[in-house]
């Protein structure tokens, strides 16, 4: 019997702030008083899962640690129109800056434009909007994450086999990028592996149904690409176990699993021999640099493309600057690395992991 993994949410203690080294000119007057205590900040969350909850709580805690006043964060619960309303409401309540995670890359644009007209800086973390003027987008290179997952998967499955891909919602930049990065890499480097794409919309129930359907339709399934282990574990393991397909790594009949996030649940699954590899998201950096860029933007600072002092590169994409943070591959060999966010105590607390 596999180790039990419970998905829960507790308060997240954000990691220590590392100053970003990519500033441009300091322009504009900044806040009226220059006093963080009179400069309310807030956070807009698009939907509920442990990863999104942790980003929300961690960002709000980081604002407070920096001495800023806060307005309670919002959660749109997968409703794109509600997230627009939420952002407008936060601004109307007096928010002087917002960190957001984007639920629908295109639908969110009117809310960003509303903030632009109000002179309220926005920093997006994890996800990117399609357009609108953002002070900075702090995220991983999700196309590359998909490609890294492809290399891990392709090196483990045989030609002629099939791989189930649990695709994230295509209305999100992460869903599109992780799908495209994986699919393009597989077609180029492993063309004899059949891809069975399952539309999940980040819904674990749809992922479970898709896995069962694919396994019934294809007898040669050798792998599952999971675009968010923070969202889909332990659903995938429960599904495989219920149909007698949960077989440890290295044993005959094992279905190779490669995921994105490297959450505490994924780290446990790697140690226990159910998950082959995970591409790690830099969640603590999302929180720390998101707050850092926002507070600097409020003071009128602007940023420019180029290398940073924290091992990343700022690029211009779709008219906005994106700080693309590194994403290490986690396997049995390095799963106990204390620098990986999934091993930090705040993450273990947030995900209810032992």
N, C-alpha and C positions, 0 to 999 in steps of 0.2 A: 504494500500500500504506500502510495506516495505521501510525502510530507504535506500536511495541511497548510494552505496559504489563504489568509483571510484578507479581504479588501476592506480597509477601514480608513478613516481620515481623522487625524489629530492635528493639533497646532504644529506648524512648521517653523522651526528656527532657521532663518536664512543664514547662509554662510557669510563669512567676513567679507566686506567689500574690498574688491581689488580695483584700483583706479584705472580707468581706461586711458590709453595713451594715444588718442587719435583726435585731439581737439583742433578746431580751426580758430577763427577769430572770435573774441568776445564782442558781441554786438547787441545793441538794444539796451533798454533800461532795466530789463528783468522785472522782478516783483516790485510792488510799490514800496514795501517796507523793508525788504531784504530779510525778514524774520520768518524762518521756517514755521514757527508756531502759528503764524497768521497766514500761512500759505497752504490751504487744504489740498491734499492729493487723494486719488482714489484709483480703483481697479475695476475693469469691466471683464467679466468671465462669460464665455459663450455657452458653456454647458457643464454638466457634472460628470466627472470621473476623478479618481484619486490624483492623477497628475495635474489636472486643471485646478482641483481644489487646493492642492499644495502650492501651485503657482500663485493663486489668489491670496491665500493666507500668508505665504512667505513674502509677497510683495507688500502687503499691508503692514506686516511686522517690520519690514525693512524701512518703510516710510517713517514709522514711529521711532525706530532706532536712530534715524537721522534727525529726529526732532521735529518732523513735519506734522501738522494737523492732518487729520484724515476724515473723509466722509465715507460711511459704510459702503463696501464694495457691492456690486450687483452681479447677478447670475441670470443669463437670458434663457437657460434651460432649452437649448437647441432651437430657439426661435429667433431668426435673423432680424425680423422687424422689432422684436423686443430689445435686442442689443442696441439697435439704433436709438430707440426710446431711452434705454438705460443711459447711454452716453450723453444724450441731450439733457436728461434729468440731472445727471451728476454735474454737468456744466452749469445748468440753471441753479443748482444748489450752491454754487460757488467754487467748484473744483478749479484749481489753477493749473493742474496738470494731471494726465491720466496715463497709466500703463494698461494696455489692453491685450488680450489674446483674441484673435479674430475667429469668429465662427463661420462666416461666409465671406470670402475674399472680395467678391463683387458687391454684395448687398451692404457691406459695412461702409462703403465709400461715402454715402450721404452724411453719415454720422461724423466721419473724419472731416468732411468739408464744413460741417456745422462747427466743429472745434476750430478749424482753421479760421473761419469768419469771426469766431469769438476770441481769437488770439490765445487759445489754450493748447499748449504743446501736448503731443501724444507720442508715446513710445510703444511699439508693438513688440511683444515677446513671443517666441515659439512659432507663431503663425504670422503671415504677412498679408496685408490688404492688397487689392489689385491696383489701387491708385489712391490719390489724396496725399496731402503733405504731412509726412511723418518725420519727427525729429530723428528717429533712428529705429530700425528694425533689428532686434537681437534674436538670432535664431541659428540653428545648425543648417549646413548645406544639405537639405533633405534629399536632393537628387543624388548626391554623393552617398548619403546614408543608404539609399536604395541600391546603389551600385555596390557598396561594401557588403550588404546583405546578399546580393546576387553572387558575389565571389565566394562567400562562405557557403551558400547553398550549392552553387554549381560545382564546387570542389568535393561535395559530399554525396551527390546523387548521380546515378548512371544515365547515360544516353538512352533515350527511349522511355524514360520514366516520366511521370507527371508531377507537377508541383502546384499545390493550392496556394493562391495568393489572396490574403484577406485584405482587400483594398480599403483604405480609408475613404472618407467622404470626398468626392471630387470637387465639392464647392469650397474645400479648404486647400490652402497652398500645400500643407504637409501631405494631405492625402494624394493630391496630384503628383507632387514631386517624388514621394516615396514609391508610388506606382510606376511613374515614368522611368525613374532611375533604375529600378529593379528590372522592369520589362525590357528596356532598351539594352541593358547589359546582358540579360539572358539571351535575347535574340542574337546579339553580336557574338557572344563568347560560348554560349551553350545552346545552339539552335536546335539540337535534337531532344531537348527537354520540353515537354508540353506544359504550357501554363494554363491553369484553370482559375480564372479570376472570379472572386466572390465579392459582390458589392455589400459592404457592411454598414456604411454611413456611421462608423464608429459605434455600432450597436452590438454588444456581445451576443445577444440572442440571435441576431442575423448571422453572426460569425459561426455560432454553433450549428445553426440550420444549414449554412453553406458547407461546412465541413462534412456533415452527415450526408448531404445530397451528393457532394463530389465523390466521397468514398463509395457511395452506392453506384455511381455512374462510371467510375474509373477504377479498374483493378490494379493499375500500375502507379498509384500515388506513392511517392517516395519522400515528399517534403511538404512543409507548410511554412509560408512566409507570412509572419504576423507583424503588421505595421505598427502595433502599439501593445506591448505586453502589459503596460500599465492599465490598459482598457480591457484586454481580452483574456488575461490570466486572472483567475484559474479556470475560466470557462473552457478554454481549449483543452486543458488537461482533463477536466471533468468529462468533456465530450468524448475524447479519445478513450478514457477509462471505461465509460459506459458502454462503448461498442467493442471493447476488447482490443483496442489498437494502441494503448499506451504501453510501449515497450522501451526499456532503457537504451541509452546511447551505447552503441557497440554490439548490441544483440541483434540476431536475425529478425527482420520485420520491423525494426525501428524506423519510425517516420521522422526524418530530419526536421528539426524546428530551428528557424532563425528569426529573430525578432528585432524590433526597434524599441528603444527606451532604456533597457537595462534597469528596470525598476527593482526594488527589493525582492518582489516575487520572482522575477526573472533570475536574479542572482541565486536564490534558493533552488530554482529549477535547474540551473547549470550545475550547482554543487551536487544536487541529488541525481543528476544524470538524465534528466528529461529534455532539457533544452541544450542545443549544440552551441549556439552563439547568439550574442545580442549586440546591437550597435547602440552605444550609450549616448543618451541626450545629456547635455550639460545644464541640468536644471538649476543648480545653485548659481551658475553664471547668468542664466536668464534673469533671475531675480536681482542679483547684485548689480549687474551692468544695466538692466532695465531701469532700476531706481537711480543709478548714477547718471545715465544719459538724460533722464527726465529732469532731475534737479539742476543739472548743468544747462539744459535747454531753457528751463524757466528763467535762469539768470541771463539768457540771451546768447549763450555759447552756441556756435555752429560746429559742424564736423565735416570731415573730408575723407575721400577714399584713401586707402593705404594700409600698411601693416600697423597693428596695435602693439602695445607692450604686454598683452596677455595671450600671445600665441595665435591670434586670429587675423583676418584680413577684412577690411571694410570695402565693399564693392557697391557700385550703383546698379540697381536693378529696378526696372519699371518706374524710373524717376525718383526712387528713394534710396537712401543709403542702408545697407544691410551689413551688420557685424556678424560674419559667419564663423561660428565657434567650432573648435575641433570636436570630433566624435569618435572616440576610441572603440575598437572591437573588443568585446569581452568573451572569453572562452574559459575553459577549465584552468588554463595556465595562469590567468591573471584575475580570476574572479574575486580574489580576496584583497585586491589592491585597495587600500584605505582611501585613496584619492577619488575613487569612483563614487558618484553621488548615491548610488543604490546601496552602498555600504555605510553611509553616514547615519548617525543616530537619528537625526531629524527625519530622514527618509524611512527608516525602520519604524519610527513612531507614526509617521503619516500614513503608511500603508498597513499598519497593524501587523508587521512582520516581527517574528521573534529574533 
